């Protein structure tokens, strides 16, 4: 049974960069669509970056497009979220999720009943 595990969160100043990593215990992420989601205090969880199992297709909402990049390593065991030019509104708990047989856009926009979630990693953007 696959269990995503996130790492890499922390406190960062506005304008700086941070990279998050997602690996899996119990299985490999190789054949899964993977998404990064975040939840800010008092807000609903939102998808910020999703990638297809082939790595050919990615999806980003307008709020992060051009600043965030999702990618996978060569053996497809780790999914990264590179976050550049961070702003205070990027603060939140970031979760990694995995799913089979979907599309990145559907996955990020809440169109799937996702049940493979990591525990989350806190990202705080502040001076």
URURKA-V766979 format. One record per run of one state. SS is the DSSP state (hx for helix, st for strand, lp for the rest). FROM is the first residue (numbers start at 1). LEN is the number of residues. Records with the same first field share a line. If there is no record, write none. Layout:
SS=FROM-LEN  FROM-LEN
This chain:
lp=1-2  8-2  13-5  26-7  40-6  52-6  60-8  73-6  84-4  91-1  100-4  109-8  118-3  126-2
st=3-5  10-3  18-8  33-7  46-6  58-2  68-5  79-5  92-8  117-1  121-5
hx=88-3  104-5
